[in-house]
């Protein structure tokens, strides 16, 4: 089956995904693979570690593999993030992809993009797709999902937006390269079955999946001790927050880490709904719907950590966090029971 035109590659539309994941999803779809909500949102895990050297600081891990490891292990897809301070080298990297008829996912500062709502107003970081160029007119063609723009940009404008740097935001000419798969794409049913098995083992089983080598090496270097995994890890972390509150300096770190946990829940909810509807397994759709409120619950936890880190009564706030985490664990347990039933239906 032939691919669509390169110029027709636009970010994958989803209420759950960030601009980066929507752009990567579009490239995967262009290569004939499932969209990113399925590939990137299928890991459902919770790890809780203690780092003795950091005064008992806690570290949350929401996944056991890095995305590029996952893409390669399951789909034979090489995903690489590139960055350089040299603008000429940065453009050569993007041009090389386009010349191979592959789109490029590029990081920019919307402050410099005339079509963005933040143009000349505020700096930030944002991903868009570059899907063509015209050397005669010195223009590139972009597809920007957030600001709903498809069309040309002067090469000089894109170069300025890629360099950026205002208010501490540094795109650093970053771009993402995604090569076509090296072999046939796996069947959807087998992909989902493997994902559900890993998730059930990670959240309720006695032995979680192995961490990536990089993650494991980092934890060993810090002398970290595992305190909890899965549902028991969430509940244990909730108890520890009140019984042994983290030092004030760790609350900002927890604020940042819980964002990743919330994003994973949102993506996983969509993964279950998508897989259930495609494979006609109502149980997976039901489990996905049960999980939908979890992303919001983790957002509340994150906001509470932010308040505690900025001088609000920390003890009172951590008790509120504890209650939220217990409610989250109960809801996740209910969803896992539904997933286990659906998994048996998939196996049958």
N, C-alpha and C positions, 0 to 999 in steps of 0.2 A: 504494500500500500504506500503510495507516494505521500510525502509530507506536504502540508500546506505551504503557501508562500511565506518566506521569512518575514516579510512586511506585515503579515497577518498575525504574528505572535504578539499577544497582549496579555497583561497580567491576569491570572486566574482569579475570578471574582468569588470572594468568600467573606462573610461577616466575621469569621473566626481568625483569619490569618493576617499576619503583618504584611507590610509592603514587600519585605524581603522574601518571605515564604510564598506570597502570591506570584512574584516574578519567577522564582525557581520552579514553582508548580507549572507555570506556563511553558517553560523550557522543557520540562519532563513530558508534558502533554504533547508538545511539538515533536519530541523524540519517540512518541508512541507508547509512553508509560502512563501509569495512573497518576492523577494529580497529587500534589503534595499533601493534601489533607489525609490521603491514605498512607503515603510513604513516610511522612515526617511526624504524623500525629498518632502513630500506633503504639508507642512506648508509654506504659502507664506504670510508674514506679515511684517509690519514695525511700530514700536512704537518709539515715540520721547518724552523724558521726560526731565524736568529741575529739578536740585537739588539745591535749594536755598543755603543750608549750604555750598555748594562747589563752591561758587562764580559764580553761574549760569551755572555750568558744565552741559553738555548734555549727556544723556545716550541713546544709541540705543538698542532696543530689536528686534531681528529678529524672535522670536517665542513666543508663549504664553504658551507652555507646555514643560516640560523637556522630553527628549526621553524616559526615563523609565516610566513616567506617560502615554505617548502616547502608548507605547507598551502594557501596562496593560489595559488601557481604551478601546482600539480598538481590541486587539487581545488576551487578557488574557495571555500575555507573561511577565514573570518576568525577567527583566534585571538588574543585580546588578554589580557595580564596586567594586572590593576588592583591598586592598593594605595592606602590612605589611612590617616592617623592618626585620622580622624574616624569613630567607630563608626556614627553615624546614616547618614552617606554610604555607608559600607561596606554596611550592611543595605539601603539603597535600591538599590544596584547589584545585589545578589543577588535582591532581591524583583522587580526589573524583569525579570530573566531568568525567574524562576518564573511571573510573570504572563503571559509569552509562551510558556509551556509548554516552557521550556528549563531543563535542570539547571544548577547552578552547582558548579564545582570550587573548594573553599575550603581555605585553609591555616589550620591550628590548632596549638595546643600541647596535646598529649594529657594533660599534667599536670592540666588542668581538666576532662577528660571522664570521668565516672563509669564508663563502659563500657571504658575503656582499661586495659591492664596497667600503665601508668605513672602512673595516677591518684594525685595527691598524693604521688608518689614522685620522679619525675624529669621535667625539662623536655626537650622536643625539638620538632621540626617535622614535621608530618604533613598530608597532603591527604585529604579525604573529599568526598563528594557531598552537597549539599543538594538534596532533590528535592520539597520541599513545605513548607507552613506553615499554621498554624491561628491566625488572629488572635484568635479567641474564647478559646482556651486559652493563648495566648501561647507556642505551641510550634512548633518547626521539625521537619522530618523529615529524617533523614540516613541515608546508606548508607556504612558504614565497612568496607572490605575487610580491612584489616590486623587489626582487632579483632573482625571478624565480627559487626557490630551493624547492624541495620536497625530504625529506630524513632524515637520522638520524643525531643527534647531541649528543655528550657526555653530560651526565647529568650535569657534572661540567661546561661545556661551557655555557649551557642554564642558569645555576644558576648565573654565573658571568655576563652574559648579562642582566639578570633580576635585578641584584643589581646595576650595572653600577655606575654612579656618576661622570664621568669625565666632566670637563668644565661646571659644574653646571647642567648637565643633570642627572636627578634622576628617573629611572624607578620605584624604590621603590617596586619592586616585584608585580606590579599591574597586575591584570587579571580581565576578564569580565566573569561572569556566566550568562548563558541564559537557562532558564528552558523551557520545552515544553509547548505549550498553554494548558490552563485548559479546553477549550471547542472547539467546531468546529470553523474552520477558517471562517471569514466572506467572503461573495461573493465579487468578484472583483468589480462588477458594483456598489454595495451599498457602498463599501469602497471609491471608486472614487467619487460617488455622494456626500457623506458627506464631503469629503475633499474639493471639489469644492465649496460647499455651504459655508464652513467656510472661505475659502480663499477669496471669493467674498465679504463676510461680513467684513472681516478684512481689505480689501484694498479699498473698495468703499462704504461700508454700514455705517450707522450712529452709530452702536454699535459693537465694536470689540468683539471677543470671550473673555471669562474671562481668566485672567492670572492664572498661577499656584499659589497655596497658598504660596510657597516659594518666588516666584518672587514678588507677591503682598505684602507680609510681609516686604521684603527688601526695596521696594519702599516706603512703609508707614514709615518705620523706618528712612529713609533718608529725609522724608518730600518732596518727589518728586511730581512735578506737571506735568500732561500730557499736552504736547503742540501740539501733532499731531499724527494721526494714518493713516496708509495706504498711498494712493497717496497724500492726503493733507498734511500728516506728512512729506513726502519726500520733497515736495515743500516748506513747512514751514521751515523745517530744512535748506534747501538751502538758503532761504532768511535770516534766522537768522545768518548763518555763516558769512555773510558780514555785516549785520546791527549791530550785537552784537557778534563779534568774541570771541571764547572761549579763556580762559587764556592759556598761553603757556604750562603749565603743563598738560592740558587736551588733547593736540593734540596726544600724544602717546597713550592715552586711546582710542581715536577715531580711530587711526590706527589699534589697536587690534580689536575693535568692528566691524569695517567694513569688516574684514576678514570673520566673521560669516555670515554677510549679503550676501556677494558674494558667499559663499559656498551654502547657502540656494537657491540662484537663480540657480546655476548650477544643484543642485539636483532636484529642482522643474522642470526645463526644461526637465530633463531626465524622471521624473515622468510623465509629460504630454505626452511626446512622447511614452513612454512605455504603458501607459494606453490607449492612442489613438489607437496605433497599435493593442493592444490586444483586445480592445472592438470594433475595426473598426469604430472609430470616427475621421475622418480626421481633424475636427476642433481642437481637442486636440493636434494632431501632429503638426498642423500649429502653434498653440499657443506656443508649446514647442520650435519650431524652431525660433519663434520671440524672445523668451527669451534667446536663446543661447548666444548672445553677451553681455548680462547683467553681467555675471560673470566677463568678462574681464573689463567691464566698472567700476564695483566696485573695481577691482584690481587696476585700474588707480587711483580711488579716494583714496584708501588705500595708494598707493605710494606717492600721493601728500600730504597726512597728515604726512607721514614719513618725507618728505622733509621740510615741514613747522615746524615740531617739532625740526628739527636740524639746525635751523638758517637761512634757505632760506627766502626771502621776504614773510612773512606770508600773508599779505594783498593780494598781487598779486596771490599767490597760492590758497587762499580761493575763490577768484573770479573764478579761473579755476575749482575748485571743484564745485562751485555753478552751472556753466554751465553744467558740467557733470551730476549733480543731476537732473537738469531740463530735460536733454535729457533722463536720466534713467526713470524719471516719465512718460514722453511721451511714451516711448517704453512699459513700464509696463501697461499703460492705454490701449494701442492698444492690448496687449496680453490679458488683462482682458476682453475686448469686445469680443474677439474671444472665450475665455473660457465661457463667459456667453451664447453665442450662442450654443456652444457644450453642455453645461449643459442642455439647453432646449431639445436638441436632445437626451441626455441620459435619461431625465425624460420621454420623449415620447416613 
